[in-house]
Amino acid sequence: MPEFLRSLVYVLIVTAPALYVGGKIAVPIIGLAEFRLWRNCWLLATVITFLSRGFFDFAVALAFVSFYVHRYSRQPAFFYIVLMFVAPCVPIPSGIPGIFNKIIELDPPRWLAITILLPVAVRLLRDRGTREFRGLDVLVVVFVAYTSLLSVRLGDFNSILRVLAGNFLDICLPYFVFSRVIRSSLDMNKALLAFVVGVLPLSAIGVLEISKSWRVYYVVVQEWDVFLITAYLFRDGLLRASTTSIEAIAFGFVCMTGAGCLLALRSPVPLGTWRYAALGILVLGLLSSVSRGPWLGFAFCILFLTITSPKRSFRLALAGLPGVVALLFLHPPFLDRFVNLLPFVGSADKGSETYRSSLFENSLIVIQRYPLFGSDSFLKEPEMQTMIQGQGIIDIVNTYLQVALYYGLVGLVLFVLYFVFISSALARKSFGDNSDSLNYKAVLGILVAMLLVIITTSSVSVIPYIYWTFSAMCAAILAPNFAGNRENLPLQVTRRLKVLGLNPLASQSSPEDGRKKMRVLGMH
């Protein structure tokens, strides 16, 4: 059997239970018909990923999937999140042959921004209410304008186009769409659910990768003619799972986000053991990344929830205690190895901590040399050249340093100011709002955890797409017209629906729209 078919079979087998669990969590919130559309599009996109013989074959096929989504989904914007992690996040140079050989580096999230978010943005622009300028918009516009203006120093028109296109697809589109399309607590819970459903199958694949020491999606990367500097990365003898994120720490960031969104999710009916089953899958995926930054980020989420919501946290810990005890009892060496992998405590991969410390010291010297606007050639500075690793690269494992080195302290202040403003406004709202339909405190905890984790990694792979999208979701719930306390989550009532069958139309009704029927189909 060819390697790509073997990988596809394994992926479909291990993700089936995860998608089943995801369905049990999703149906009370979005209804059976919409979940079937989410699930079937994810499966179809996965099959396309492995069967495509190149990125552009994949892109064309995914465009047809996106058209199908726009045709039959009630809220297509959420498919951007569900499908964001479905294929390897590797950059593919794209342009117009003979004119502009490389206008932009495309990857699956950017292509989804074009095929899913762009049509949604056009429809939103037709609504006068969504076109109104908001306070947070100013910070985003200023940061994008500043970084775009600095692209002039690159010197050639192609490079400037790449920066402008990247800013538009990575920041502007996700921010505009999700800060506008989320208008109620139900919408926000759907967006959180989209992260959970999109990450659950990847977590199961991560467990497969670490258990078999096999990068399942590497065959796809090879078919797309992408060369990876480090195809397989180990820590303490364990393969660091990465799945479609390519980078292990990016995969850990993905799993941390999915697990945090599950903790923040509010459902109209108790999810019972299904929530714990999903959390177990997500945590196992997080552990399989063997990435300590995301581990600490998720630990912060738990600690934050424990402090702010002690009763709920106690019930969660009590329910999960038997599983932890069983794991330690059945596999005692697990505890010793886990402790050895912990930062500041364990002895595994001490060189990573030494490198980060040296990087910080050398970066400060370079920043002092170019304090205000940074430098596009900072990697050529002698202090940075001493940081070249064995693979021949300089890994800037700190997003804030990355921004300061390239865009200067002005860029860093604008970048940080945006997230600080959102976090502080969300903190005021979360501690002054006791809504049962949206967990403001958990949302705040996830955002702060993201901001802490990017201290330990540069904005690689899907990481920037996640934090820009999630921050836009937070901006939406801070909008003056957001319906938070004024509605309860409705219980979705759906008829059985065959999504990809011969009968593509079905009716779905809920208390949310009970008066009418709707056609639904089941920085880099």
C-alpha positions in Angstrom: 0.0 0.0 0.0 1.4 3.5 -0.9 2.6 5.5 2.1 0.0 8.3 1.5 -2.9 5.7 1.5 -1.5 4.0 4.6 -1.4 7.4 6.4 -4.9 8.2 5.3 -6.3 4.9 6.6 -4.6 5.4 10.0 -5.9 9.0 10.2 -9.5 8.0 9.4 -9.4 5.2 12.0 -7.9 7.1 14.9 -10.0 10.2 14.3 -13.4 8.4 14.2 -13.8 8.1 18.0 -12.6 11.8 18.4 -15.2 13.0 15.9 -17.9 10.9 17.6 -17.1 12.5 20.9 -17.0 15.9 19.2 -20.5 15.2 17.9 -21.9 14.5 21.3 -20.6 17.9 22.5 -21.6 19.8 19.4 -25.2 18.7 18.7 -26.8 20.6 21.7 -25.2 23.8 20.5 -25.2 23.8 16.7 -27.6 21.0 15.9 -27.1 17.6 14.2 -27.4 19.0 10.7 -24.7 21.6 11.1 -22.4 19.2 13.0 -22.7 16.7 10.2 -21.6 19.4 7.8 -18.6 20.3 10.0 -17.6 16.6 10.3 -18.1 15.6 6.7 -16.2 18.7 5.4 -13.4 17.9 7.7 -13.3 14.3 6.5 -13.5 15.3 2.9 -10.7 17.9 3.3 -8.6 15.3 5.0 -9.0 12.9 2.1 -8.2 15.7 -0.3 -5.0 16.4 1.7 -3.6 12.9 1.3 -4.8 12.3 -2.3 -3.6 15.6 -3.7 -0.3 15.4 -5.6 0.6 19.0 -4.9 -0.6 22.0 -2.9 -2.4 23.6 -5.9 -4.4 20.4 -6.4 -5.3 20.6 -2.8 -6.2 24.3 -3.1 -8.5 23.8 -6.0 -10.3 20.9 -4.4 -10.6 22.8 -1.1 -12.1 25.8 -3.0 -14.9 23.5 -4.1 -15.4 22.4 -0.5 -15.6 26.1 0.5 -18.2 26.8 -2.2 -20.2 23.9 -0.7 -19.9 25.4 2.7 -21.1 28.8 1.6 -24.0 27.2 -0.2 -25.4 25.2 2.7 -23.9 26.3 6.0 -25.8 28.8 8.3 -22.5 30.4 9.5 -19.7 29.5 7.1 -17.1 31.7 9.0 -16.8 29.0 11.6 -15.5 26.6 9.0 -12.3 28.7 8.9 -11.6 27.5 12.4 -12.8 23.9 11.9 -10.6 23.4 8.8 -7.7 25.6 9.8 -5.7 22.5 11.1 -6.8 20.0 8.5 -3.7 20.1 6.3 0.1 20.8 6.9 0.7 24.5 7.5 3.7 24.9 5.3 4.3 28.0 3.1 4.0 27.5 -0.7 5.4 30.4 -2.9 2.7 31.6 -5.2 2.5 34.2 -7.9 1.9 34.9 -11.6 4.5 33.1 -13.7 6.5 35.5 -15.8 5.1 38.6 -14.0 5.4 38.1 -10.2 7.0 34.8 -9.4 6.2 35.1 -5.7 3.5 37.4 -4.6 2.6 35.5 -1.5 3.4 32.4 0.5 0.1 30.4 0.6 -0.7 27.8 3.3 -4.0 26.2 4.2 -5.2 28.9 6.7 -4.4 31.7 4.2 -6.2 29.8 1.4 -9.2 29.4 3.8 -9.1 33.1 4.5 -9.5 33.7 0.8 -12.2 31.1 0.1 -14.2 31.3 3.3 -13.5 34.6 5.1 -13.3 36.9 2.1 -16.9 36.2 0.9 -18.2 36.5 4.4 -16.4 39.9 4.8 -18.0 41.1 1.6 -21.4 40.2 2.9 -20.7 41.8 6.2 -19.7 45.0 4.5 -23.1 45.3 3.0 -24.5 45.7 6.5 -24.2 49.3 7.7 -24.0 48.2 11.3 -20.9 46.0 10.8 -19.1 48.8 8.9 -19.1 51.1 11.9 -15.7 51.8 13.3 -15.0 50.5 16.8 -12.3 51.4 19.4 -10.2 48.2 19.0 -10.3 48.7 15.2 -8.0 51.7 15.6 -5.2 49.6 17.3 -5.4 46.9 14.6 -5.4 49.4 11.7 -2.5 51.3 13.2 -0.4 48.1 13.7 -1.2 46.9 10.2 -0.4 50.3 8.7 2.8 50.6 10.6 4.1 47.1 9.6 3.0 47.7 6.0 4.8 51.0 5.9 8.0 49.4 7.1 7.9 47.0 4.2 9.1 49.8 2.0 12.6 49.3 3.3 12.7 45.8 1.7 13.4 47.6 -1.5 11.5 45.5 -4.1 7.9 45.6 -5.2 7.4 41.8 -4.8 8.5 41.9 -1.1 6.1 44.8 -0.4 3.2 42.9 -2.0 4.0 39.9 0.1 3.8 41.9 3.3 0.6 43.7 2.3 -1.1 40.4 1.3 0.1 38.7 4.5 -1.2 41.5 6.7 -4.6 41.4 4.9 -5.0 37.6 5.1 -3.4 37.0 8.5 -4.7 40.0 10.5 -7.3 42.1 8.8 -9.7 39.5 7.4 -9.9 37.3 10.6 -10.2 40.3 12.8 -12.9 42.0 10.8 -15.0 38.8 10.2 -14.9 37.4 13.7 -15.2 40.7 15.5 -18.5 41.2 13.5 -20.0 37.8 12.9 -20.1 36.9 16.6 -23.0 38.9 18.0 -24.3 36.8 20.8 -23.2 34.3 23.5 -24.5 31.5 21.2 -22.2 32.7 18.4 -19.3 32.8 20.8 -20.0 29.3 22.0 -20.2 28.1 18.5 -16.7 29.7 17.8 -15.3 28.0 20.9 -16.9 24.7 19.8 -15.3 25.1 16.3 -11.9 25.1 17.9 -12.8 22.0 19.9 -14.1 20.1 16.9 -11.2 21.2 14.8 -8.5 20.2 17.3 -10.1 16.9 18.7 -9.1 14.7 15.7 -5.6 16.2 15.5 -5.1 15.4 19.2 -5.9 11.7 18.5 -3.4 11.8 15.6 -0.8 13.3 17.9 -1.1 10.3 20.2 -0.7 8.1 17.2 2.5 9.9 16.1 4.2 9.7 19.5 3.2 6.1 20.1 4.5 4.9 16.7 7.3 7.5 16.3 5.8 8.4 12.9 5.1 11.8 11.4 1.8 10.9 9.7 1.6 14.1 7.6 5.2 14.1 6.5 4.2 12.2 3.3 1.9 15.1 2.4 4.7 17.6 2.9 6.9 15.6 0.6 4.2 15.5 -2.1 3.9 19.3 -1.9 7.7 19.6 -2.5 8.4 21.2 0.8 11.8 20.6 2.5 11.8 20.5 6.3 15.0 21.3 8.1 14.0 18.9 10.9 11.5 16.3 9.8 11.6 14.4 13.1 12.3 16.1 16.4 12.8 14.1 19.7 13.0 15.0 23.3 14.2 12.5 25.9 13.8 9.7 23.4 10.2 10.7 22.6 9.1 11.9 19.1 7.5 15.3 19.5 4.1 15.0 17.7 3.3 17.9 15.4 0.6 16.5 13.0 -0.4 19.3 10.5 1.3 22.0 12.6 4.7 20.8 11.5 6.3 22.4 14.6 5.8 20.5 17.8 5.4 23.6 19.9 2.8 24.9 17.4 0.9 21.6 17.8 1.0 22.0 21.6 -0.4 25.5 21.2 -3.2 24.1 19.1 -4.1 21.5 21.7 -3.8 24.0 24.5 -6.3 26.3 22.7 -8.7 23.4 22.0 -8.6 22.3 25.6 -9.1 25.8 26.9 -12.0 26.4 24.6 -13.6 23.1 25.8 -13.3 24.4 29.4 -14.9 27.7 28.4 -17.7 26.1 26.5 -21.3 26.6 27.8 -24.0 24.2 26.6 -27.8 24.3 27.0 -27.7 20.8 28.3 -25.1 19.1 30.6 -22.4 17.4 28.6 -21.6 15.0 31.3 -18.9 12.4 30.6 -18.5 13.5 27.0 -16.8 16.7 28.1 -14.3 14.7 30.2 -13.8 12.3 27.3 -13.0 15.2 25.0 -10.8 16.8 27.5 -8.9 13.6 28.0 -8.2 13.4 24.2 -7.1 17.0 24.0 -4.8 16.7 27.0 -3.2 13.5 25.6 -2.6 15.4 22.4 -1.1 18.3 24.3 1.2 15.8 26.1 2.2 14.1 22.8 3.7 17.4 21.6 6.2 17.3 24.5 6.2 21.1 24.4 6.7 22.6 27.8 5.5 26.1 26.9 1.9 25.0 26.0 1.9 22.7 29.0 2.5 25.7 31.2 -0.1 27.7 29.3 -2.7 25.0 29.9 -1.7 24.8 33.6 -2.2 28.5 33.8 -5.7 28.1 32.3 -6.5 25.5 35.0 -5.0 27.7 37.8 -6.9 30.8 36.6 -10.2 28.9 36.5 -9.5 27.4 39.9 -9.0 30.8 41.4 -11.9 32.5 39.6 -14.4 29.6 39.6 -13.5 27.3 42.5 -16.7 25.3 42.6 -16.7 24.4 38.9 -13.0 23.6 39.0 -13.4 21.4 42.0 -16.0 19.3 40.3 -13.8 19.1 37.2 -10.8 17.9 39.2 -12.9 15.4 41.2 -14.3 13.9 38.0 -10.8 13.6 36.4 -9.1 12.3 39.5 -9.9 8.6 38.8 -8.4 8.8 35.3 -5.1 10.3 36.7 -4.9 7.7 39.4 -5.5 4.9 37.0 -2.8 6.2 34.6 -0.2 6.4 37.4 -1.2 3.0 38.8 -1.1 1.2 35.5 2.0 2.9 34.2 4.2 4.2 37.1 7.2 5.2 35.0 5.0 7.7 33.3 5.2 10.0 36.4 9.1 10.0 36.5 9.4 10.6 32.8 6.8 13.4 32.9 8.6 15.2 35.8 11.9 14.9 33.9 10.3 16.7 31.0 9.0 19.6 33.1 10.7 23.0 32.7 12.9 24.2 35.6 12.4 20.8 37.3 13.4 18.1 34.9 16.8 17.5 33.4 15.7 16.7 29.8 16.8 19.1 27.1 18.5 21.7 29.3 20.2 23.1 26.2 16.8 24.6 25.2 16.7 26.7 28.3 20.3 27.9 27.9 19.6 28.8 24.3 16.6 30.9 25.2 18.6 32.8 27.9 21.4 33.6 25.5 18.9 34.6 22.8 17.3 37.1 25.1 20.6 38.7 26.1 21.9 39.0 22.5 18.5 40.2 21.2 18.6 43.1 23.8 21.9 44.2 22.4 20.5 44.3 18.8 17.3 46.0 19.9 19.4 48.8 21.6 21.2 49.2 18.2 17.9 49.6 16.3 15.5 50.7 19.1 12.6 52.4 17.4 11.9 50.7 14.1 14.0 47.6 14.2 15.9 46.1 11.3 14.9 43.8 8.5 18.5 42.4 8.5 18.8 41.8 12.3 19.7 38.1 11.7 23.0 39.3 10.1 24.1 41.1 13.3 27.1 39.4 14.9 25.3 38.8 18.2 22.6 36.9 16.3 25.1 35.0 14.2 26.4 33.4 17.4 22.9 31.9 17.9 23.1 29.7 14.8 22.0 26.2 15.7 23.1 22.8 14.3 20.5 23.0 11.6 22.0 26.2 10.3 19.1 28.4 11.5 18.6 31.1 14.2 15.4 30.2 16.0 13.8 33.3 17.6 11.9 31.4 20.2 10.0 34.5 21.5 7.3 36.3 19.6 7.8 39.6 21.5 11.6 39.6 20.7 10.7 38.7 17.1 8.4 41.7 16.8 10.9 44.1 18.6 13.9 43.0 16.5 12.0 43.4 13.2 9.6 46.3 13.9 11.4 47.9 16.8 10.0 49.1 20.1 7.3 51.1 18.3 6.0 47.9 16.7 6.3 46.0 20.0 4.3 48.6 21.8 1.5 48.6 19.2 1.4 44.8 19.2 1.3 44.5 23.0 -1.1 47.5 23.4 -3.8 45.7 21.3 -3.7 42.6 23.5 -3.4 44.5 26.7 -6.4 46.6 25.9 -8.5 43.5 25.1 -7.3 41.6 28.2 -8.0 44.5 30.5 -11.5 45.2 29.0 -12.3 41.5 29.2 -11.1 41.3 32.8 -13.5 44.1 33.7 -16.3 42.5 31.9 -15.6 38.9 33.3 -15.5 40.0 36.9 -18.6 42.2 36.5 -20.8 39.8 34.6 -22.3 36.7 36.0 -23.8 35.4 32.7 -24.6 31.7 32.6 -24.5 31.7 28.8 -20.9 32.7 28.3 -17.8 31.9 30.4 -16.0 35.3 30.3 -13.4 34.2 32.8 -12.4 31.1 30.9 -12.1 33.2 27.7 -9.8 35.6 29.5 -7.7 32.7 30.8 -7.2 31.3 27.3 -6.2 34.7 25.9 -3.7 35.3 28.7 -2.3 31.8 28.3 -1.7 32.4 24.6 0.1 35.7 25.4 2.3 33.8 27.9 3.1 30.9 25.6 4.3 33.1 22.8 7.1 34.2 25.1 8.5 30.7 24.5 8.0 30.5 20.7 8.1 32.6 17.6 4.9 33.1 15.5 5.4 30.0 13.4 2.9 27.7 11.7 -0.7 28.2 12.8 0.2 30.1 16.0 -0.4 33.7 14.6 -3.6 32.6 12.9 -4.9 31.3 16.2 -4.1 34.3 18.4 -5.4 36.8 15.8 -8.6 34.9 15.3 -9.2 34.3 19.1 -8.4 38.0 19.9 -11.0 39.0 17.3 -13.5 36.7 19.0 -12.7 38.5 22.3 -13.2 41.9 20.6 -16.6 40.7 19.4 -17.9 40.0 22.9 -16.6 43.4 24.0 -18.7 45.2 21.4 -21.5 47.4 22.8 -24.2 45.5 20.8 -23.1 42.1 21.9 -26.0 40.0 23.3 -24.5 38.4 26.3 -26.9 38.4 29.2 -30.0 39.1 27.0 -30.3 35.5 25.7 -29.9 32.0 26.8 -28.3 29.3 24.7 -31.2 27.6 22.8 -31.4 23.9 22.5 -31.0 23.0 18.8 -33.7 20.7 17.4 -32.8 19.1 14.1 -34.1 16.4 11.8 -31.9 13.6 10.6 -30.0 14.7 7.5 -27.7 13.1 5.0 -25.2 15.8 4.3 -23.3 14.5 1.3 -26.1 12.4 -0.1 -28.6 12.9 -2.9 -31.0 15.1 -0.8 -28.9 18.2 0.1 -31.7 20.2 1.7 -33.3 19.9 5.0 -35.1 22.1 7.5 -33.7 23.1 10.9 -35.5 25.1 13.4 -34.7 26.3 16.9 -36.1 28.7 19.5 -33.5 31.2 18.1 -35.4 31.4 14.8 -38.7 29.8 15.6 -40.7 32.1 13.3 -39.1 30.9 10.1 -37.5 27.8 8.6 -33.9 27.8 7.4 -32.3 25.6 4.7 -29.3 23.9 6.2 -27.0 21.3 5.0 -26.1 18.5 7.0 2.9 38.2 11.3 4.5 35.8 10.0 
